[in-house]
Amino acid sequence: MADDGSAANRRDPIKSSVGNVAGQRRRQQAVTVAKERRESLVRAKRLCRVGANGDDDDEDPHVENEMLIDEDQPVLEAQTSKAVEELKSAVLYQGKGGMQKRVVALRELRRLLSKSEFPPIEAALSAGAVPLLVQCLSFGSPDEQLLESAWCLTNIAAGKPEETKALLPALPLLIAHLGEKSSAPVAEQCSWAVGNVAGEGEDLRNVLLSQGALPPLARMIFPDKGSTVRTAAWALSNLIKGPESKAAAQLVKVDGIVDAILRHLKKTDEEIATEIAWIVVYLSALSDIATSMLLKGGILQLLVERLASSDSLQLLIPVLRSLGNFLSVDPKAMLTILIGGKNTEESVIGVLAKCLRSEHRVLKKEAAWVLSNIASGSIEHKRMIHSTEAVPLLIGLLSTSPFDIRKEVAYVLGNLCVECAEGDTKPRIIQEHLISIVCGGSLPGFINLVRSPDIEAARLGLQFIELVLRGMPNGEGPKLVEGEDGIDAMERFQFHENEELRVMANSLVDKYFGEDYGIDE
Amino acid sequence: MEWNPQTLQNLSQCFLNTLSPLPEPRRAAERSLSEASDLPNYGLTILRLIAEPSVEEQTRHAASVNFKNHLRSRWLPPADSSALSPITPPEKEQIKTLIVSLMLSSSSPRIQSQLSEALAVIGKHDFPRHWPALLPELVSSLQKASLVGDYGSVNGILGTANSIFKKFRHQFRTNELFLDIKYCLQIFTHPLEEIFTNTGSLINSASSTNIKPLFECQKLCSRIFFSLNFQDLPEFFEENMEKWMFVFNRYLSSNFPALESTEDGLTLVDELRSAVCENINLYMEKYEEEFKIYLEGFASAVWTLLRDVSKSPSRDQLATTAIKFLTTVSTSAHHALFAGENVIKEICQSIVIPNVSLRDEDEELFEMNYIEFIRRDMEGSDVDTRRRIACELLKGLAANYRGQVTEVVSHEIQRLLSSFATNPGVQWKDKDCAIYLVVSLATKKAGGASVSTDLIDVQSFFANIILPELQSHDVNSFPMLKAGSLKFLTMFRSHLPKPFAVQLFPELVRFLKAESNVVHSYAASCIEKLLLVKDEGGRSRYVAGDISPFLLQLMTNLFDALKFPESEENQYIMKCIMRVLSVAEISGEVAGPCIGGLTSVLSEVCKNPKNPTFNHYIFESVAVLVRRACERDVSLISAFETSLFPSLQMILVNDIVEFLPYAFQLLAQLVELNRPPLSPNYMQIFLLLLSPESWRRSGNVPALVRLLQAFLQKAPHEVTQENRLSQVLGIFEKLVASPSTDEQGFYVINTVIEYLDYGAIAPYMTGVWNALFTRLQNKKTIKFQKSLVVFMSLFLVKHGHAHLVDTMNTVQPNIFTTILQQIWISNVKLIMGAIEVKLTAVAATRLICETPALVDPAASKIWGAMLDSLVTLVSRAEQERAVDEPEMPEVLENVGYTAAFVSLHNAGRREADPLPDIRDPKQFLVASLARLSAASPGRYPQVIGENLEKANQAALLQLCSAYNSRIV
């Protein structure tokens, strides 16, 4: 974090500025206020439209067709209230065929809750569905009944926050059915419901954790394949995503979890790998123990292979983010990439370049972020990146892309220009890189960042300007900076509220463009 | 402090008295309040007084101001060691419980705003982590107030929220910061949106009565929106962007005649619009992707709005924020919005030119407040002027449409100039506008020393447009055009061929006599900057000979200009005086009037020092005059002394704190220029210098040390008399004990070692070493160790190794070897600075080649280690050897004095090389080693092989061959 350098910065803003930030690896911030980008691709809560097993509607062949009919919402709501009433009487009914009656009623309710993008959850809740569904989840109930109730609950939990919270009384039983004793379809449906609850927010995650949801859920991903694994992995990733780290810490302690994760990443199933990769994202961001265990298990190689072989956006995002996390935490991880195989790093960078070229903003941003972490590594890494097509690509992005990508790209290019060897207190400029990056046309982009209201971006821009001023040969730096109207950009900080930036900018202007105080030295 | 009627009565009286026009009761009241404020629960008591309805409002208002200031200085323990006692935790808690409701229930807006500010002071430190109750309390009060439509309270609460959320701007991202923001978002966004939306519909439906508070509310909501969105785009606002943007757009695109018909009302609506513009500008800068669907709507709303606003003379803030938004769009990926035919022309004519044109306010400022005018016009102050921002828009457009912009602007400039030509007396503002455009659109170049532009041909523009103004006979006609022309000349100064500029100098000298403060300031500034212009290769373009023909006139006009009203302390003129004195040929003929002029100004400002910049340049001017005049003719010194002593004495006697460091530096300069014996006047000052009283203020220390050094150097004999040396060493001991002043301490002791006879200092050496070793034990910073190495080296080369070893060992047997091994060897390779490197290298060489303890074969390990470090020192570049000190714990102390001490460049000390006889320390090293090894052949190559790093062995070998020596 930025705190590391603040004391030093006060003392000598120019000297220390470059080393402390440009040369730094950055972990994704654990706390965010922004919308989680993951959601735009994979929703944190999912509606269960087709049965978990995909094939349970054999007795009701018109369901598919019926779903296409756009029923009026009020009609749907009325039907739902009625279905809940039916369920109530079925639950109360003690006579013969009671079980069958309950299943029929549940199935009807489930059908109504599954047929539209906007299920009539409110109607179900106000008709009192939850206590009935909880009752239907009681131990010893037949699988079909359990499955249908859990399915209803799953879709209720996919609703608005307060609707999700309505599941609270059902949680102990849903969790209980996650265990090994349950049949796979039941366990899967319950994990889906739990996943939706976990997707709601930290408070509900804490409730789930305290009720012991994590260990059984974790064990559900042990098998080699199947939709159960995928659903459970998704639910698990929702459960551990933080920003608190205790769930992640608890997960690593589950015996065999690391092996299971590695195994799934090795296999070809992309859908499972995607969910598993999200688990890895959170583990690598939140738990140092998990990070080192996964590294020992050789996860980097697996991630790199995935990057090279997959074209799935859904998979590439978590894989990129995990890779970046590992590289930001552990300098040795860099070394692994380097030794990992002759041309691996070339292919890593090649694949990252592929992501930079992609149309997807998220992919571009993540790829640039990973590159920035590689670029802050050893001189060999810097040379490696510098020698590839990635550099012109990055310089292009610096002038044309949206702000958040430009900022990430600036970190990469900045890192390529400085070397911060072990034991060095001051970073050295890698002049060759600096020259080619400046000549490639990056300076206007950096100067533009200086004008940005974003504090980090502005600092990055100033740091790069400092490199140019100090490091370009034949004292060309000041001329280049002034040619791009950089003096004006820096002078905007003359009275800035952020002290560090103000001091940095003012001292750069004074040092390189200030008038000589005396005249006859 | 206890709450009872008596206290209430006393305090009320005190606060009332603080408002008294009579100084006596006012001072007494202030004194007793300041005493009372040290008592526990003082803050709480004042707060109760403020809440007491029976007390008169003006008294309570005075109390609320006092309360706010009390919190400001005492909420946190003070950073410096001042004696203010901080407010205790229990009292803080009580204040925090009371203040919100008190503020909201306050019936007086004046008191309410003071309490709101006080609350913000607490919030700055305690919110949110140490004040979890605040936000929920604000939210529930907000909801209650909005339910009953009490917009007075609503706006009070929003105002408070706005001030506590401001701290989310301008910080670097950290997890802590984001946790705080997240916390606030969770609690505050829903109520915020609710009040914003509800108020929005109220505005739509409201009758014309009393909608002001509603606009005030929307403005505050918009400001809060800005703070909460500053760091990142929160999920909540992304999800609800549509709602906000819809309302925002309405405020930009609708008119509200009920309000806008009055000046107050228009100001309020414009404030809301500015807040909206800042928000959309932020979104455009940072969240372009999410925002882009709204962009076109906003761009056209802002554009339409600006056409109106640009015509209006007031509405500055709205004009600047709105133009900024367009500028951001123009440089973004969506700049194509401006690509249409004639769009740029249209922008230039209906937005840029009207905003660049002079307005009455500008003329007023030009006449009434020249300092502020210059700050805005020339120095890029923090105020964004309409003129400047409008030019920024053009620059932004030029980023993608350079050709079009150049064409349109050149055309506009021509149009303005021909309009001027038709009737110069009336249309002079058009010419001003043209000059402003040219100057502002130029790209700044190094040093602000010059600019470049592709809008015009500088030479011909200068000849046709600017020169006529500068050659105008009447320096007082059309002063704003004169100022603009002088500014043009200043900006484009490096473009002007020297012969041309030399011809202009007399014109500039003439303009120093212009009555307009801006004009004579710009003339002075222009001369000053011209004298700094450098040609390729760094040589000054203008030299003494270029100004000598009119030097006397120049100086006369400069000193005369200081007599214009308001220009008595004109820093531009004083800086010009300094610059001229540092370039010109200083003959006796010039020196006399100059020192006369300067001392009379000096004695004037001594009465009441106000403008630190001006004052700094006076002292610099005096210093440069003395230095350069005495360089030519040292006999002038006594004349200078005669002129300066009265002022200097006045500063010392009256203890004019601001000027003491300057006075000591000037005195040091005079002492150094003197030939011994020093006059009794100086010796009096020397005695004053020795009194501990003088050293009490840390701001004076560097200057005092400087003066002490001068005395030690020039009057060593006097120093050693009457036990004065022990007083000097007392000062040294004090300084060296603290990491913030140890450097100064070393300056003193090094000067003692360098200039005093050994006989005089020998008796004191044990004490000196004791002081140094004690400090070493207490706080062993790298800086101190390096200074110690320099000191020991100096001692060795001045007084020999035997004295060094013996005096050190009197403190403790064998301490020399310990220090050698633990400090000297490891630090010598870290020494920086040419003189210091040479000194320590020669000393270390002599140490290993002459000192018996080291030449002894038993000491070969130490010998080798020292040589290793020594070779590092002489063979590697400084940056390879440098080590940053990990942490400077006492930074704060340091800050304290650097802020107060301003070094006079022209009275600086010349660093003398203590070893003038030795030219090259490397050669000295290899020659000494060769001699030493020749005495015991075969021994040293082995020691070197065993103890030196491989790289250093190679470096040593290379040195030997370079100097043709051999170690045998």
Interface residues (C-beta under 8 A of the other chain):
Chain A: M1 A2 D3 A7 A8 R10 R11 K15 S16 Q29 A30 V31 T32 V33 A34 K35 E36 P243 R361 T400 S401 P402 F403 D404 T425 K426 N448 S452 P453 D454 I455 E456 R459 P478 K479 E482 G483 D485 I487 D488 E491 Q494 F495 H496 E497 N498 E500 Y512 F513 G514 E515 D516 Y517 G518 I519 D520
Chain B: R169 H170 Q171 F172 R173 T174 N175 F178 L179 I181 K182 L185 F230 Q231 D232 L233 P234 E235 E238 E239 L282 E285 K286 Y287 E288 E289 T331 A333 G380 S381 D382 K395 T443 K444 K445 A446 G447 G448 A449 K529 L531 L532 S540 R579 S582 V583 Q879 A882 V883 D884 E887 M888 V891 H905 N906
